[in-house]
Amino acid sequence: MKKKLQSLFAFLAIILPSVLVGQITVTNSIFPVPGDTLRTVSAEDAGGFDTDMIGSNLEWDLRGITSDEAILTIYTEASEGDATDTFPDADLLDKSEAQEIYYKSFNNKIVEIGRSGLDPVLNAINLSFTNDGESVLRRAPMSFGDAYDDESSFRIGAPATVIPDTLFPGLSTLIDSIRLTVETENDDFVDSWGTLRLPDGDYDVLRLKRTTSTNAILEVKAPFIGWSVLDENNPLTAALGDFADLLGETITTSYQFYGNEDKEILANLTYDDQGILINATYKGELSTATEEIDFRNVGVKTYPNPTYGDVTFELTNLPKGEYNVVLYNIIGKRLWSDRFDNNSGRLNANLSHLKKGTYLYSIVDKNGRKVTTKRLMIITP
């Protein structure tokens, strides 16, 4: 028995160093703080990324990943937000996307408290909403084999009179109010570690696999009836038309690579439930040359809107140069982008591959600055 134990210890003494060498622990030193600007680049494809590579001491080679647009994520003091009074506990603000995102920082995590701006579905109502539960932006310390889960939800409501009649013709005459609930659950597992090779160098990383389930529930309040859910059993659902497809559950899987020296997520690749890549970003920086733009004078026309898929984006009062049009779904995830040169001031695109529904699109300059954000509706013939 003693010899067997000695043999086991000898085996572990040989094997364990080969397993452990190169592993890192991600600490809260990578937590963003006010004043930080994180620089990443979106990609048109995953550069041959293999989602099935799981384990220890691996190498992921993304040097061939194709760059699309620069993305700047700018963190400021929460007091600089337009809705700071609504979120008195917040100490960190991200104003980079279509909404202001307010966070509370702790020693071991950063938690999203709520958001303010255009509503995430109709994109027609300015409001603020607070998260119930916990939606975690970052955690620390994080090591190979760690597992986490968090759940959060928010609810927003508005009178039916604010609903644009072009979206749901006649719906506002049938109901008094609308109420939207969005429930999100994240299951995280640090399933791998190794070396990530990017165009600007090699990084020691942990890989976190995140499975996200999002359920969007829309309720309406009709006279003498009260609140009811708009689903396949509700006769009022027909009034939603194409918009109804945005409701219900969606599931995505993200593969996030973290180092312990960079505050950026070094690479983040997101797939839908069919295994199709819907979003890819990586640490990098495109041209940093800047030219001042008076955003108030920028004009954007999109036609036809609603569209069956073929759409034209027409811009005026923008300096010549390269821009990107970026399309988001109701929860702010990038679904599509295309680059164009503003010499013509016009971009023609076919979006028929996207599901019917209401989307946001942003015009972004080559330095990641968002020029404007508008609404686009895709319908089916």
Backbone torsions as a table, in degrees:
resi	resn	phi	psi	omega
1	MET	NA	-42.6	-179.8
2	LYS	-62.1	-40.9	178.8
3	LYS	-64.8	-37.7	179.2
4	LYS	-63.8	-41.9	179.1
5	LEU	-65.5	-40.2	178.4
6	GLN	-63.1	-39.5	178.7
7	SER	-65.4	-40.5	179.3
8	LEU	-63.5	-46.2	180.0
9	PHE	-62.9	-38.2	178.3
10	ALA	-64.2	-41.7	178.3
11	PHE	-61.5	-46.9	-179.5
12	LEU	-64.0	-35.7	179.9
13	ALA	-63.8	-29.5	178.8
14	ILE	-83.0	-42.6	-172.3
15	ILE	-79.3	-45.3	-172.3
16	LEU	-58.5	-43.9	179.1
17	PRO	-58.4	-35.9	-179.5
18	SER	-70.6	-25.7	178.8
19	VAL	-81.8	-37.7	-171.4
20	LEU	-88.3	-29.0	-176.7
21	VAL	-61.0	129.9	178.7
22	GLY	97.5	-16.2	176.5
23	GLN	-67.1	146.3	175.1
24	ILE	-121.7	161.5	169.4
25	THR	-116.2	126.0	-179.7
26	VAL	-85.5	124.2	-177.5
27	THR	-106.5	177.3	-179.5
28	ASN	-75.0	5.5	175.0
29	SER	-65.5	-18.3	179.2
30	ILE	-95.1	4.5	177.7
31	PHE	-67.3	131.1	175.4
32	PRO	-68.6	148.0	178.3
33	VAL	-131.7	162.3	177.5
34	PRO	-52.9	134.1	-177.7
35	GLY	101.0	-12.7	179.2
36	ASP	-78.4	140.6	169.8
37	THR	-122.5	114.7	-179.5
38	LEU	-95.4	133.9	-174.7
39	ARG	-115.2	118.2	176.2
40	THR	-133.2	171.9	-178.9
41	VAL	-131.4	133.3	174.1
42	SER	-80.0	156.5	-176.4
43	ALA	-128.9	150.1	-179.7
44	GLU	-82.2	-21.3	178.4
45	ASP	-148.5	178.1	-174.8
46	ALA	-95.4	8.1	176.2
47	GLY	60.4	33.7	179.2
48	GLY	80.3	18.5	-178.8
49	PHE	-62.6	134.3	-180.0
50	ASP	-107.5	110.5	-177.3
51	THR	-67.9	-19.0	-176.4
52	ASP	-85.0	-3.4	177.2
53	MET	-76.4	104.2	-175.2
54	ILE	-131.3	136.3	174.7
55	GLY	140.2	-148.5	-171.7
56	SER	-110.7	145.7	173.2
57	ASN	54.8	47.6	-179.1
58	LEU	-95.2	168.1	174.7
59	GLU	-131.0	123.2	176.4
60	TRP	-109.8	118.9	-175.8
61	ASP	-102.4	102.6	178.2
62	LEU	-111.1	25.0	-179.3
63	ARG	-65.9	-22.2	179.5
64	GLY	-91.2	7.0	-178.4
65	ILE	-64.5	142.0	-174.3
66	THR	-95.3	129.4	-179.7
67	SER	-80.6	147.9	-178.9
68	ASP	-123.8	-66.3	-178.7
69	GLU	-140.4	151.3	175.0
70	ALA	-78.6	142.6	178.2
71	ILE	-127.8	122.2	175.0
72	LEU	-106.8	124.0	173.2
73	THR	-108.5	112.2	-172.3
74	ILE	-108.4	119.6	179.0
75	TYR	-101.5	135.8	180.0
76	THR	-132.6	176.9	171.1
77	GLU	-64.2	142.5	179.6
78	ALA	-61.1	-25.7	-179.1
79	SER	-66.2	-13.8	179.7
80	GLU	-85.7	-2.0	-178.7
81	GLY	-82.0	161.9	178.8
82	ASP	-75.9	-19.5	-176.9
83	ALA	-119.8	31.2	-175.6
84	THR	-59.0	-31.6	179.5
85	ASP	-67.3	-24.4	-179.8
86	THR	-76.7	-24.2	-176.1
87	PHE	-125.9	69.3	-175.0
88	PRO	-65.2	-21.8	-179.3
89	ASP	-85.6	-8.6	-176.5
90	ALA	-72.7	144.1	175.9
91	ASP	-128.7	5.6	-178.0
92	LEU	-147.5	139.3	-176.4
93	LEU	-134.9	135.0	173.3
94	ASP	-115.0	114.3	179.8
95	LYS	-107.1	20.7	-171.0
96	SER	-79.2	-25.7	-174.3
97	GLU	-102.8	-165.4	-176.4
98	ALA	-69.4	-16.3	178.2
99	GLN	-127.4	155.4	169.2
100	GLU	-77.8	132.6	179.8
101	ILE	-115.2	123.1	-176.7
102	TYR	-104.8	134.6	-176.5
103	TYR	-125.5	156.9	170.0
104	LYS	-119.8	127.8	-176.3
105	SER	-98.4	136.4	173.6
106	PHE	-124.5	174.1	-179.7
107	ASN	-66.1	-31.2	-174.4
108	ASN	-113.5	1.7	179.9
109	LYS	-169.2	161.6	170.8
110	ILE	-120.8	125.3	-172.7
111	VAL	-114.7	133.5	174.6
112	GLU	-75.7	125.2	179.9
113	ILE	-89.9	-42.6	-178.8
114	GLY	179.4	-175.1	-176.0
115	ARG	-139.0	160.4	177.6
116	SER	-143.1	142.8	179.8
117	GLY	138.6	-156.0	178.8
118	LEU	-62.4	141.0	178.8
119	ASP	-60.4	150.6	-171.3
120	PRO	-79.5	1.3	-177.9
121	VAL	-119.4	-63.9	-178.0
122	LEU	-76.8	-24.2	-176.5
123	ASN	53.4	38.6	-176.9
124	ALA	-131.1	-12.5	-174.6
125	ILE	-119.8	126.8	173.8
126	ASN	-84.0	123.7	-177.6
127	LEU	-157.8	171.3	174.5
128	SER	-123.3	146.4	176.3
129	PHE	-144.2	148.4	-177.0
130	THR	-107.7	140.1	178.4
131	ASN	-78.0	138.3	165.8
132	ASP	-98.2	147.3	-175.4
133	GLY	83.8	-147.4	-174.9
134	GLU	-142.7	122.4	174.4
135	SER	-115.7	110.6	-170.2
136	VAL	-96.9	126.3	175.7
137	LEU	-81.5	-47.4	179.5
138	ARG	-139.7	151.8	174.1
139	ARG	-130.5	154.3	174.7
140	ALA	-162.5	150.8	-7.1
141	PRO	-71.7	155.7	-179.7
142	MET	-128.9	127.3	-176.3
143	SER	-133.9	163.4	177.9
144	PHE	-56.3	130.8	179.1
145	GLY	95.1	-9.6	179.7
146	ASP	-68.5	147.2	177.3
147	ALA	-135.3	140.8	-179.8
148	TYR	-141.2	161.5	168.9
149	ASP	-150.2	148.4	175.3
150	ASP	-146.2	152.2	179.1
151	GLU	-130.5	141.5	176.8
152	SER	-149.9	163.0	177.5
153	SER	-157.0	159.9	171.0
154	PHE	-144.6	157.6	179.0
155	ARG	-134.2	134.0	176.1
156	ILE	-129.5	148.8	-180.0
157	GLY	-139.5	158.1	-179.0
158	ALA	-161.6	153.8	174.6
159	PRO	-67.7	151.3	-176.9
160	ALA	-63.9	-21.9	-177.1
161	THR	-65.7	-16.9	-179.7
162	VAL	-85.1	-7.9	-177.6
163	ILE	-75.3	122.3	177.5
164	PRO	-60.0	127.7	-177.2
165	ASP	-65.4	-20.9	178.0
166	THR	-70.2	-21.9	178.1
167	LEU	-82.0	-52.5	-176.4
168	PHE	-128.8	80.9	-176.2
169	PRO	-55.7	123.6	174.4
170	GLY	83.2	-8.6	-176.6
171	LEU	-64.5	-37.9	-177.0
172	SER	-66.8	-16.9	177.1
173	THR	-84.4	-12.0	-177.2
174	LEU	-100.6	-22.7	-174.3
175	ILE	-130.2	163.7	178.4
176	ASP	-95.8	-40.5	-172.7
177	SER	-147.3	162.4	173.1
178	ILE	-124.8	155.4	178.9
179	ARG	-146.3	125.3	-178.9
180	LEU	-113.6	131.5	174.1
181	THR	-120.3	129.8	177.0
182	VAL	-120.9	120.3	-179.7
183	GLU	-110.9	131.4	-177.5
184	THR	-128.8	135.6	176.1
185	GLU	-129.5	128.0	177.4
186	ASN	-113.2	128.8	172.3
187	ASP	-114.1	116.2	-174.6
188	ASP	-113.5	141.4	176.8
189	PHE	-146.5	123.3	176.0
190	VAL	-81.5	93.5	-167.1
191	ASP	-97.0	-8.6	-174.6
192	SER	-154.1	160.5	170.0
193	TRP	-147.1	158.4	-179.7
194	GLY	161.7	-142.3	-176.7
195	THR	-117.8	129.4	175.0
196	LEU	-106.3	124.9	-179.4
197	ARG	-104.3	115.4	-179.9
198	LEU	-114.5	167.6	-179.3
199	PRO	-55.9	-27.7	-177.3
200	ASP	-100.3	7.5	177.0
201	GLY	144.4	-177.9	-178.3
202	ASP	-105.2	145.9	-176.7
203	TYR	-135.3	139.9	168.7
204	ASP	-80.2	127.7	-169.1
205	VAL	-138.7	159.2	159.7
206	LEU	-107.8	143.8	175.8
207	ARG	-108.4	125.1	176.3
208	LEU	-106.2	125.0	174.9
209	LYS	-97.2	121.8	-178.2
210	ARG	-117.9	122.2	173.4
211	THR	-104.6	121.3	-175.2
212	THR	-115.9	126.9	174.7
213	SER	-112.6	123.8	-179.8
214	THR	-122.6	128.5	-179.4
215	ASN	-122.4	118.5	179.9
216	ALA	-105.1	122.4	-176.5
217	ILE	-120.9	123.9	178.7
218	LEU	-111.4	127.8	177.8
219	GLU	-118.1	151.7	176.5
220	VAL	-128.7	151.5	177.4
221	LYS	-114.4	113.4	-178.5
222	ALA	-102.9	149.1	178.7
223	PRO	-56.1	134.6	176.4
224	PHE	67.5	0.6	-178.2
225	ILE	-114.2	-39.0	-176.1
226	GLY	91.8	-160.5	-175.6
227	TRP	-81.0	139.3	174.6
228	SER	-147.1	149.2	-179.2
229	VAL	-81.2	135.5	175.6
230	LEU	-83.8	98.7	176.2
231	ASP	-134.7	-169.3	-175.3
232	GLU	-65.1	-16.7	-179.3
233	ASN	-94.0	-2.9	-177.8
234	ASN	-100.0	122.6	-178.3
235	PRO	-62.6	-22.2	179.8
236	LEU	-75.1	-13.8	-177.9
237	THR	-61.2	-30.8	-179.9
238	ALA	-58.8	-28.0	-179.9
239	ALA	-68.7	-19.2	179.4
240	LEU	-75.0	-25.0	-177.7
241	GLY	58.6	-131.4	-176.6
242	ASP	-65.2	-24.9	-176.6
243	PHE	-61.6	-26.2	-176.1
244	ALA	-59.7	-26.1	-178.3
245	ASP	-69.0	-15.3	178.7
246	LEU	-81.1	-10.5	-178.6
247	LEU	-89.8	167.7	180.0
248	GLY	94.2	-162.9	-172.2
249	GLU	-97.3	137.5	170.6
250	THR	-126.2	144.3	-179.4
251	ILE	-126.5	129.4	176.5
252	THR	-128.7	157.6	175.9
253	THR	-128.0	125.9	-179.8
254	SER	-115.1	143.7	174.7
255	TYR	-116.0	109.9	-173.0
256	GLN	-112.2	130.4	-178.4
257	PHE	-108.6	124.5	-178.2
258	TYR	-118.5	136.3	167.2
259	GLY	-107.4	-179.7	179.1
260	ASN	-112.5	18.1	178.5
261	GLU	-126.0	-11.7	-176.7
262	ASP	-122.8	135.9	-180.0
263	LYS	-78.0	-20.9	174.7
264	GLU	-69.2	147.1	163.4
265	ILE	-69.4	119.6	-169.6
266	LEU	-63.7	-33.7	172.3
267	ALA	-155.8	144.3	-179.7
268	ASN	-143.6	111.4	-176.2
269	LEU	-118.4	122.6	-174.5
270	THR	-118.1	134.0	-177.5
271	TYR	-123.9	150.5	175.0
272	ASP	-83.6	-175.8	-175.1
273	ASP	-73.1	-4.1	174.7
274	GLN	-101.0	5.1	-179.7
275	GLY	79.6	17.0	-179.7
276	ILE	-94.8	130.5	179.6
277	LEU	-65.3	126.4	178.9
278	ILE	-115.9	-13.5	-180.0
279	ASN	-161.9	136.2	177.3
280	ALA	-144.8	129.9	175.2
281	THR	-137.6	157.3	175.7
282	TYR	-151.0	160.3	-179.3
283	LYS	-67.5	127.9	179.6
284	GLY	176.1	178.0	-178.4
285	GLU	-150.1	129.6	174.6
286	LEU	-92.6	-162.3	-177.7
287	SER	-54.4	139.2	179.5
288	THR	-107.1	7.6	177.8
289	ALA	-64.3	137.3	-176.2
290	THR	-123.1	152.5	172.3
291	GLU	-140.6	131.6	-175.9
292	GLU	-66.6	135.2	178.7
293	ILE	-122.8	129.5	172.7
294	ASP	-85.6	95.2	-174.1
295	PHE	-60.0	-25.3	-176.9
296	ARG	-66.5	-24.7	-175.9
297	ASN	-98.4	-1.0	-178.7
298	VAL	-73.2	133.2	177.6
299	GLY	-113.9	134.6	178.9
300	VAL	-131.8	125.2	173.6
301	LYS	-120.1	137.9	178.0
302	THR	-126.5	125.7	-177.8
303	TYR	-148.9	147.1	-11.4
304	PRO	-71.4	154.5	178.6
305	ASN	-147.2	103.7	12.1
306	PRO	-67.5	158.9	-178.6
307	THR	-131.0	151.6	173.0
308	TYR	-82.0	-8.2	179.1
309	GLY	148.9	-44.7	177.1
310	ASP	-79.1	125.2	-174.6
311	VAL	-143.7	149.8	176.8
312	THR	-118.8	129.3	173.5
313	PHE	-102.8	123.5	-178.0
314	GLU	-121.8	125.6	-175.2
315	LEU	-119.0	143.6	176.4
316	THR	-132.0	155.5	177.1
317	ASN	62.7	34.5	173.8
318	LEU	-113.8	139.0	175.4
319	PRO	-58.7	151.9	176.6
320	LYS	-63.6	146.8	179.7
321	GLY	147.6	-171.0	-177.9
322	GLU	-92.9	138.7	177.1
323	TYR	-137.2	165.8	174.7
324	ASN	-125.9	142.1	167.6
325	VAL	-102.4	125.3	-176.1
326	VAL	-121.8	128.9	-178.1
327	LEU	-106.1	135.0	-180.0
328	TYR	-118.8	153.0	171.6
329	ASN	-90.7	-170.5	-171.6
330	ILE	-68.2	-18.0	179.7
331	ILE	-108.3	17.9	171.5
332	GLY	84.2	9.6	178.9
333	LYS	-84.3	136.7	176.6
334	ARG	-68.7	128.6	179.1
335	LEU	-111.5	-27.4	-174.6
336	TRP	-161.3	147.8	171.8
337	SER	-151.9	157.4	177.1
338	ASP	-149.6	144.7	-179.0
339	ARG	-99.0	144.0	176.3
340	PHE	-147.1	155.7	177.7
341	ASP	-97.0	130.4	-173.1
342	ASN	-80.6	14.0	175.8
343	ASN	-61.8	-34.8	179.1
344	SER	-94.1	-22.6	-178.8
345	GLY	73.8	17.5	-174.4
346	ARG	-147.0	141.1	176.3
347	LEU	-133.6	125.5	174.5
348	ASN	-99.9	135.0	-176.9
349	ALA	-142.2	154.2	174.1
350	ASN	-115.9	116.6	-177.1
351	LEU	-113.1	22.1	-176.2
352	SER	-67.0	-13.6	178.6
353	HIS	-77.1	-12.6	-179.5
354	LEU	-87.6	154.2	177.5
355	LYS	-68.1	149.8	176.1
356	LYS	-64.4	147.2	179.9
357	GLY	150.5	-171.8	-178.7
358	THR	-102.2	134.2	-176.8
359	TYR	-132.6	162.8	167.3
360	LEU	-103.2	145.7	169.5
361	TYR	-131.8	145.0	179.6
362	SER	-121.6	146.6	170.0
363	ILE	-98.7	123.0	-173.8
364	VAL	-124.5	133.1	178.3
365	ASP	-82.2	176.4	-171.9
366	LYS	-68.7	-12.2	178.5
367	ASN	-99.1	9.6	177.3
368	GLY	86.1	5.8	179.8
369	ARG	-82.4	129.9	-179.3
370	LYS	-83.0	117.4	-176.6
371	VAL	-79.4	-45.5	-179.9
372	THR	-163.0	159.6	177.7
373	THR	-131.5	132.5	-178.0
374	LYS	-133.6	177.8	-178.6
375	ARG	-110.0	144.2	177.0
376	LEU	-137.0	137.8	178.5
377	MET	-117.5	128.7	177.8
378	ILE	-106.0	128.4	179.5
379	ILE	-123.2	174.8	177.7
380	THR	-116.6	148.2	-177.9
381	PRO	-67.8	NA	NA
